[in-house]
Structure formats: C-alpha cells, structure tokens
C-alpha cells in the first residue's frame, strides 16, 4: 500500500502522464483492478482519452468513475439495496413544505420564503452543510454571544429549517450528499477495492467525507496516485497564507500525507513535471518563448522578470458593451474556421461574469447558427 503524487503546473501533462502510467500498469497486470476517479463532469472525457491512449483501444480492467458512481459500483458488488435518494427537485419541494411549516419559528428569513430563487439558495446551503458534515447541533454550538445579531439570526433560521428537513426525510430518503457516507460504512467489505490501484485526477481539494474515503483507500487498496496542480519547484512543506498561490494544493498534500502516516502506508517518490514551457503552450519543437507560458510562470509571483519575446498569443480589444464583445467573438471564431481550419469544438469562450453575458451569448450564438454548450 502506497501513495504517490504527480506534481506540475496547469497544462504540464499531469493527466497524460497519469493515464499513460495507469494503462502501462493495467496491461502488465491484467488481473489487477484499476479505478480512475475523476469529477462527475469529466467521466466521459476521461473514458475517451484512456480509450484513445490504450494499445487495445478499450478500458479493459480500468474503471472510470466519480466518487458517486464508485459508490453505486460497490452497492452492486455487495448487493446493497440502493437507498432512496432525494434529487434536487425533491429537496426543493421538501424545503418549501418544511419552511412553510416552520415559518412562525423563523426570524430573519420569514419574509424571504416567497421570493423567487430563495428556496434554491437554501437548497444549495443545505447541500454544502451535508458535504462538510455540519449537523444542526454543530450550528447551534457555533453561535457565540458576541456574533453579529444579523448573522446569529440567519444561523438560527438555517438551523430550524435544517432540523425540519432532516426530521422530514428521516427513514424515507437520503440526500445525494449522504451516498458517500453510506459508502464509507460498506467499503471495507468490498473485494473490488482490496488490492486495487486507484488514481485521482482533476481535484483541487476534497470534502471531509471524501477524505474519509481516501483513508479507506489507503488501508485497503494497493496503491493510490493523485495529480496535484502546483509548481513542483516550490517548497511543498512551507506554511503559507490563504492568499498565496497553490494554498489549496499545499493543504491537500499535507492532509493526505498526514492520513498516509496515520494509516501506515508508504510514500512512493513523487513525479515532478518541471519541463517548460507547458505542453499545451508548445507550438514548435524548438521551445519558442511563449507569452502565455511566461504569464503562467510569473503571474502573482513578483519575480521582476520581463518577457522578451513577441506576445503573439494575446490580443486586447475594447468594445462599448457586452453585445459588441460577443459579436466580435463570433466574427473571430468564424475567421479561425475559414483561415486556420479550426472547428467550433476547438474553441472556448470564457467570461468572468456569466450572469451578465449568458442571455446575449445564447441569443447571438443561436442567431448566427453557432453550436455551443453553456457550462452553467
């Protein structure tokens, strides 16, 4: 049983290195079960990438899952009856009923119950509380006397609704966030996990229940490999403030190292990807200086370095309003299609304020017959 990290900056090839190693091991040891765990939205993309890299063009003994899909795989293996899971719509309906029943007990949120979107926000809040293992009793304990009166009232109202919600679904349903709690209880019985190799990619951190699952991985699997986005040249053990780069990555590494020590597993030598420029910025084999790579290596680092090449990768344009910005983006996309042979699938439009741009983007993209997927 061992733990190994693959460290590198964004675009340095961590994922490719991990999957290449995963495929190599799976081919050499066909009787070993391999799990590639990725965030839910990346499962299909990961399957496609592993299939394209595999010499047999298949996943073979590699299972690509998210934490939640892994839970259902274990339920199936152990013949555990799938719990009745309350989906988002069901949560909203239960919350609306509970909030109405508890209205007389609410102080701050009493007049907000009928406002559009309030129940949705309340649902998101409860999901966060479930994910991080916060119980109503813990919320009560965390309300000191010197706290802001407004915040104290909000916490008190949330506690009332939270208790009512838990009482209503008790014995009938569980939330989707509680599936991993169920997994923690039954995972030690799983033969699939025992002596398997598990990889995790695409995570910047884990919730408390995910850390509990990782601890069980350490105890029962053969090896765990995790990719971490951070500069491998920095001192990983140095304590930093929350404002510094890669703070979350440092915290994740520290927490996982502590878990490894507690469980008594060994630490394999970390794989450090230090090549520059990053793989995704390479245009030529001669490693021509790239301004995007320079920005990635120096932004927010205050090194005093300056870029001496040509910033051909970055162009700044100013327009009068979002509508003109989107029109310009569409013209640029069409030009890249005509002149450079790109396809719509090769391009992404990124905005720092999706709520301000989404409606206009949808309108103009549809008007110009541009196929798109809005990731909201």
C-alpha positions in Angstrom: 0.0 0.0 0.0 1.5 3.3 -1.1 0.7 6.9 -2.0 2.2 8.8 -4.9 1.7 12.4 -6.2 2.2 13.7 -9.7 3.0 17.4 -9.4 3.1 20.0 -12.1 1.6 23.3 -13.3 -1.6 23.5 -15.3 -1.0 22.1 -18.8 2.3 20.4 -17.8 1.0 16.9 -18.8 0.0 15.5 -15.4 -3.2 13.9 -16.7 -1.4 12.4 -19.7 1.4 11.1 -17.5 -1.1 9.6 -15.1 -3.1 7.8 -17.7 -0.1 6.6 -19.6 1.2 5.0 -16.3 -2.2 3.7 -15.5 -2.5 2.0 -18.9 1.0 0.6 -18.7 0.4 -1.0 -15.3 -3.0 -2.3 -16.3 -1.5 -4.0 -19.4 1.3 -5.6 -17.3 -1.0 -6.7 -14.5 -4.3 -7.7 -16.2 -5.6 -9.4 -13.1 -5.5 -6.2 -11.0 -8.5 -3.9 -10.9 -7.8 -0.2 -11.6 -10.0 2.8 -10.8 -9.6 6.2 -12.3 -11.7 8.6 -10.2 -12.5 12.0 -11.6 -15.1 14.7 -11.0 -18.6 13.7 -12.3 -18.4 16.0 -15.3 -15.1 14.6 -16.6 -16.0 10.9 -16.7 -16.9 10.7 -20.4 -13.9 12.8 -21.4 -11.6 10.6 -19.3 -13.1 7.4 -20.9 -12.5 8.9 -24.4 -8.9 9.8 -23.5 -8.0 6.4 -22.0 -9.6 4.5 -24.9 -7.6 6.6 -27.4 -4.3 6.0 -25.4 -4.8 2.3 -24.7 -3.0 0.0 -27.2 -6.1 -2.2 -27.3 -8.4 0.9 -27.7 -10.5 -0.1 -24.7 -10.7 0.5 -21.0 -10.2 -3.3 -20.2 -9.5 -3.6 -16.4 -9.7 0.2 -15.9 -12.9 1.5 -14.4 -13.5 5.3 -14.9 -15.8 6.6 -12.2 -16.7 9.6 -10.0 -17.0 9.1 -6.2 -20.7 8.7 -6.5 -20.5 6.2 -9.4 -18.0 4.3 -7.4 -20.5 4.1 -4.5 -23.1 2.5 -6.8 -20.5 0.1 -8.2 -19.8 -1.0 -4.6 -23.5 -1.2 -3.8 -23.9 -3.5 -6.8 -21.0 -5.7 -5.8 -22.2 -6.2 -2.2 -25.9 -6.5 -3.2 -26.7 -3.4 -1.1 -30.2 -2.1 -1.8 -29.8 1.3 -3.4 -31.1 4.0 -1.0 -34.0 6.2 -2.0 -32.1 9.4 -3.0 -33.8 12.7 -2.9 -32.9 14.6 -6.0 -32.6 18.4 -6.3 -36.3 18.8 -7.3 -37.3 16.7 -4.3 -35.1 18.7 -2.0 -36.7 21.9 -3.2 -40.2 20.5 -2.6 -39.4 19.2 0.9 -37.7 22.5 1.8 -40.7 24.5 0.6 -43.0 22.5 2.8 -40.7 22.5 5.8 -40.0 26.2 5.6 -43.8 26.9 5.4 -44.4 24.7 8.4 -41.6 26.4 10.4 -42.4 29.9 9.3 -43.6 31.0 12.7 -40.2 29.9 14.2 -38.2 31.9 11.6 -37.0 35.5 12.3 -34.8 36.8 9.6 -35.9 34.6 6.6 -39.7 34.7 7.4 -40.4 37.3 4.7 -38.0 35.7 2.2 -39.7 32.4 1.7 -41.9 33.6 -1.2 -39.1 35.4 -3.1 -38.0 33.8 -6.4 -34.8 31.7 -6.0 -34.8 31.7 -2.2 -35.6 28.0 -1.9 -32.9 27.2 -4.5 -30.3 29.2 -2.5 -31.4 27.4 0.7 -31.1 24.0 -1.1 -27.5 24.9 -2.1 -26.7 25.9 1.5 -28.0 22.6 2.9 -26.0 20.7 0.2 -22.8 22.4 1.5 -23.7 21.6 5.1 -24.2 17.9 4.2 -21.0 17.8 2.2 -18.9 19.1 5.0 -20.5 17.1 7.7 -22.1 20.1 9.5 -25.1 19.0 11.7 -27.8 21.2 13.3 -26.3 20.6 16.7 -22.9 21.9 15.4 -24.6 25.0 14.1 -26.2 25.7 17.5 -22.8 25.4 19.2 -21.2 27.8 16.7 -23.4 30.8 17.6 -21.4 32.8 20.2 -23.0 35.7 22.1 -20.7 38.3 20.6 -21.6 37.4 17.0 -23.3 39.9 14.7 -27.1 39.9 15.5 -28.0 39.5 11.8 -25.6 36.6 11.3 -26.8 35.0 14.5 -30.5 35.2 13.3 -29.5 33.8 9.9 -27.7 30.8 11.5 -30.6 30.3 13.9 -33.1 30.2 11.0 -31.0 27.9 8.9 -30.7 25.5 11.9 -34.5 25.5 12.3 -35.0 24.6 8.6 -32.2 22.1 8.6 -33.6 20.3 11.6 -37.1 20.2 10.0 -35.6 18.9 6.7 -33.7 16.1 8.4 -36.8 15.1 10.5 -39.0 15.1 7.4 -36.8 12.8 5.3 -35.6 10.5 8.2 -36.3 6.9 7.4 -37.7 7.8 3.9 -34.9 9.3 1.8 -31.3 10.3 1.9 -29.7 13.2 0.1 -27.3 12.7 -2.7 -24.5 14.0 -0.5 -25.1 11.2 2.0 -24.4 8.5 -0.5 -20.7 8.8 0.3 -21.4 8.3 4.0 -23.1 5.0 3.1 -20.1 4.1 1.0 -17.7 4.7 4.0 -19.7 2.2 6.0 -19.6 -0.6 3.5 -16.3 0.0 1.6 -14.1 -2.2 3.9 -16.2 -5.2 2.8 -15.5 -4.6 -0.9 -13.3 -7.1 -2.8 -13.1 -4.7 -5.7 -11.2 -2.2 -3.7 -8.9 -4.6 -2.0 -5.5 -4.7 -3.7 -6.7 -2.4 -6.5 -4.8 0.6 -7.9 -6.7 3.9 -7.6 -5.9 7.2 -9.3 -7.5 10.6 -8.7 -7.3 13.4 -11.3 -8.9 16.8 -11.6 -9.3 17.7 -7.9 -8.1 20.8 -6.1 -9.2 19.5 -2.7 -11.6 17.1 -1.0 -14.6 17.4 1.3 -14.3 15.7 4.8 -16.3 12.7 3.6 -14.1 12.3 0.6 -11.0 12.3 2.9 -12.6 9.5 4.9 -13.0 7.5 1.7 -9.4 8.2 0.8 -8.3 7.0 4.2 -10.1 3.7 3.4 -8.4 3.6 0.0 -5.0 3.9 1.8 -6.0 1.0 4.1 -7.4 -1.5 1.6 -6.0 -0.7 -1.9 -2.6 -1.5 -3.3 -1.7 2.0 -4.5 -3.2 5.5 -4.7 -1.9 8.0 -7.3 -3.1 11.7 -7.2 -2.4 14.6 -9.5 -1.8 18.0 -7.9 -1.7 21.3 -9.7 1.2 23.3 -8.3 4.7 24.4 -9.2 7.0 21.5 -8.3 9.9 23.8 -7.8 8.4 25.4 -4.7 8.8 24.1 -1.1 5.7 22.0 -0.5 6.2 21.8 3.2 6.5 25.5 3.8 3.5 27.0 5.6 1.7 29.7 3.5 -1.3 32.0 3.9 -4.6 31.5 2.2 -3.7 34.4 -0.2 -0.7 32.6 -1.7 -0.6 30.6 -4.9 -1.3 26.9 -4.5 -2.5 27.2 -1.0 -5.3 24.6 -1.5 -2.8 22.2 -3.2 -0.4 22.5 -0.2 -3.3 21.9 2.2 -4.4 18.8 0.2 -0.9 17.4 0.1 -0.4 18.0 3.9 -3.7 16.4 4.7 -3.1 13.3 2.6 0.5 12.9 3.9 -0.9 13.0 7.4 -3.5 10.4 6.5 -0.8 8.2 5.0 1.2 8.4 8.2 -1.8 7.6 10.3 -2.6 4.5 8.2 1.0 3.4 8.0 1.3 3.2 4.2 4.5 4.0 2.3 5.2 7.1 0.2 6.5 6.5 -3.3 8.7 9.1 -4.8 6.7 12.0 -6.3 6.7 12.5 -10.0 7.7 16.1 -10.7 6.8 17.6 -14.1 9.2 20.6 -14.4 9.5 21.0 -18.2 8.8 24.5 -19.5 7.0 25.7 -21.5 3.9 23.7 -20.5 2.9 21.1 -23.0 -0.3 22.9 -24.1 1.8 26.1 -24.9 4.2 24.3 -27.2 3.9 25.4 -30.9 7.3 24.2 -32.2 9.9 21.7 -31.2 12.4 24.4 -30.6 10.5 25.6 -27.5 10.0 29.2 -28.8 9.2 31.5 -25.9 5.5 31.8 -25.4 3.9 34.7 -23.6 1.1 32.6 -22.1 3.7 30.2 -20.6 5.6 33.2 -19.2 2.4 34.6 -17.6 1.6 31.2 -16.0 5.1 31.1 -14.5 5.2 34.6 -13.2 1.7 36.0 -12.6 1.3 36.9 -8.9 4.8 35.8 -8.1 6.5 39.2 -8.1 9.8 37.9 -9.6 10.5 41.1 -11.5 11.1 39.2 -14.7 10.1 40.6 -18.1 9.1 38.9 -21.3 11.4 39.5 -24.2 9.5 37.6 -27.0 6.6 38.6 -29.1 3.2 38.4 -27.3 1.5 36.9 -30.4 -0.8 34.8 -28.3 -2.6 37.7 -26.5 -4.7 40.4 -28.2 -6.7 43.0 -26.3 -9.9 44.6 -27.8 -12.2 47.1 -26.4 -15.9 47.4 -27.2 -18.7 49.6 -25.9 -20.9 46.8 -24.4 -21.2 43.0 -24.0 -23.3 42.8 -27.2 -20.4 44.1 -29.3 -18.0 41.9 -27.4 -19.9 38.8 -28.3 -20.4 39.9 -31.9 -16.6 40.3 -32.1 -16.0 36.9 -30.6 -18.3 35.3 -33.2 -16.5 37.0 -36.1 -13.2 35.9 -34.7 -14.4 32.3 -34.4 -15.7 32.3 -38.0 -12.4 33.7 -39.2 -10.5 30.9 -37.4 -12.7 28.4 -39.0 -12.2 29.8 -42.5 -8.5 30.6 -42.3 -7.0 28.2 -39.8 -9.2 25.2 -40.3 -10.4 25.1 -36.7 -13.8 23.7 -35.7 -16.3 25.1 -33.2 -15.3 22.3 -30.8 -11.7 23.6 -30.8 -12.7 26.9 -29.2 -13.9 28.1 -25.8 -15.4 31.4 -24.7 -14.6 32.3 -21.1 -16.2 35.1 -19.1 -15.7 36.3 -15.6 -19.4 37.2 -15.3 -21.6 34.5 -16.9 -24.8 36.0 -15.5 -24.1 39.3 -17.4 -23.2 37.7 -20.7 -25.2 34.4 -20.8 -28.5 35.7 -22.3 -26.8 37.8 -25.0 -24.4 34.9 -25.8 -27.3 32.5 -26.3 -29.2 34.9 -28.5 -26.3 35.8 -30.8 -24.9 32.2 -31.0 -28.3 30.9 -32.0 -28.8 33.8 -34.4 -25.5 33.0 -36.1 -26.1 29.2 -36.0 -23.1 28.6 -33.8 -23.4 25.3 -31.9 -22.5 25.7 -28.3 -22.7 24.2 -24.8 -23.2 26.7 -21.9 -21.4 25.3 -18.8 -23.5 26.9 -16.1 
